[in-house]
Amino acid sequence: MATQKQRSAAKGNVKKAQAGAKRKQTLKNLPKSTKRALGREGTKVRRGVEKSRREYYEEARRLDIPGRSRMGKAELKRAVQRRRSR
């Protein structure tokens, strides 16, 4: 069983963690244009208009593009398009 001092310390830790999470709220603090762009990208993916990062990665692997594991979605997309246009 925990002592009163331990319970008090645990409550303090929980309050600190909650305050930190409330302060950060990363999406909320992004610029409006970035939030809008993220929303549009998510919508495209949900509708099936645009491929996911995993799909671009698999295609890059088939095309044997070096450095693909370190690339983000946009980089993979550009690399695949460049390789296809050759």
Protein Blocks (a to p, Z undefined) as FASTA:
>chain_A
ZZfklmmmmmmmmmmmmmmmmmnommlmpcfklmmmmmmmmmmmmnomaccfklmmmmmm
mnopghklmpcfklmmmmmmmmmmZZ
